[in-house]
Amino acid sequence: MSLAKIQQVLAGALLIWTCGGAAPSLTPVALAQEAAPEELSRKLKVRVPPVYPEIARRMNITGAVKVSVVVSPAGTVKSTKVIGGHPILVSAAVDAVKKWRFETASSESTGVVEIKFAPQD
């Protein structure tokens, strides 16, 4: 059995174990399928980097997570919705994005941000 296959099996077992027996998909998450998402146009003032999950580092899982965000007029992230990405990386991406701060504006803004994950050895 190849190393990649072993990693997939271990990831699946870990996800099943952490989800209390529910068998989630091992394919990339595709939770929100909407019309072509737009990149967020507001200027980012504070970008908090995501914490690379240790299990992802051990399994050499890399990739990007796309998150649709609603930014309040004050510049805080009001809500998030995952559009796609590896299930092991999604939580870290959303946690980081919720801490981001944008320029103030007269109204809410909606758009998509992409968070890329790669090990930093």
N, C-alpha and C positions, 0 to 999 in steps of 0.2 A: 504494500500500500504506500502511495507517495506521501510525502510530507504535507503537501497541500490538502490531500484528501483527509489525512489525520486531523489537520487543523480545522477543516470544515466540520468533521464529526464532533470534535471537542467543542467547537463554538456552538453547535446545535445542542449538545448535551448541556452546556452551561446555560444557554438561553431557556431550555425547557426547565432546568432546575430552578433558575431565578424567576421564572414565570409561574411557578407552582404547578407544573405539569402541562400547561397549555403549550401546544407545539406551534411556535411562530415560524414564519417563513424564513429561510436562510438567504433568500434573494434580497436585493436592495429594496428598501422601503419605498413604497409609492402610495402615500396616504392621501394626498390631495392632488387630484388631476383636474386642473382648471384650464382656462384659456391661457395662451402663451404668457408666462409670467414676465413681469418687467423688473429690471434691476432697480433697486431703491435709489432715488435721485437725491435725497438729502445727504448733506455732508456729514460724515462720521467724525465725531469729536473724541470719543473714548472707545477704543476697541480692546475688549478683554479677550485674550487668546484662550481657546478651549484647552482643557486639560486632556491630554492624550490618554485614553483608558489603558491601563496596564495590560489588560487581556488583549487589546488590539495590538499593543507593542510586541507582546510575546508571540502573537500569531502573525505578525507582519501584515496586519490589515491596514490598508491605506485607502484613500479615496476622498470624495467630497460629499458634503451634506448640503442640500438646498433647503432653505427655510424661508417661508413667506412671513413677513413681519408687518405689523401695524405699529407705526410710531406716532405717539401723541404729539400735540402741538408743543409741549414742553421739551420734547426730544427724547423721552423715555420709551422703551419698547412696551407697548400696551398688550400685544398678543403675538403669538407665534403659531405657525402651522407647518409641519414637516412636509416637504414636497417629495424628497427622495434622499437616499443615502443608506449606508450599511447600518443595520440595526444596532450594532455595538457602538457606533460612533454618534448616533442621533442624540442621545441624552447629553453628551458632553457639548455638542454643538449648540443645542437649545439653551443649556445652562449658561454658556458664554454669551450668546446673543442677547439674552435677557438682561445682561449687565451693560450692554453697549449704550452709549449716549450719542444723540445726533443734535445738529443745530436746531434751534427753535424755529417754529413756523406758525403761520396763522391757522393752519388746519392739519388734520391727520394726514399721514402719508402711508402708502402701502407699496410694498415691493418685495423682491426676492434677494436674499444674500446667499453666498456660497462659502462654506467653510471647508478648507482643504486640510486633510490629515496625512501626515507622513512622519515616520520616526525621525527623531533628531539625535542620532548617536554620537 
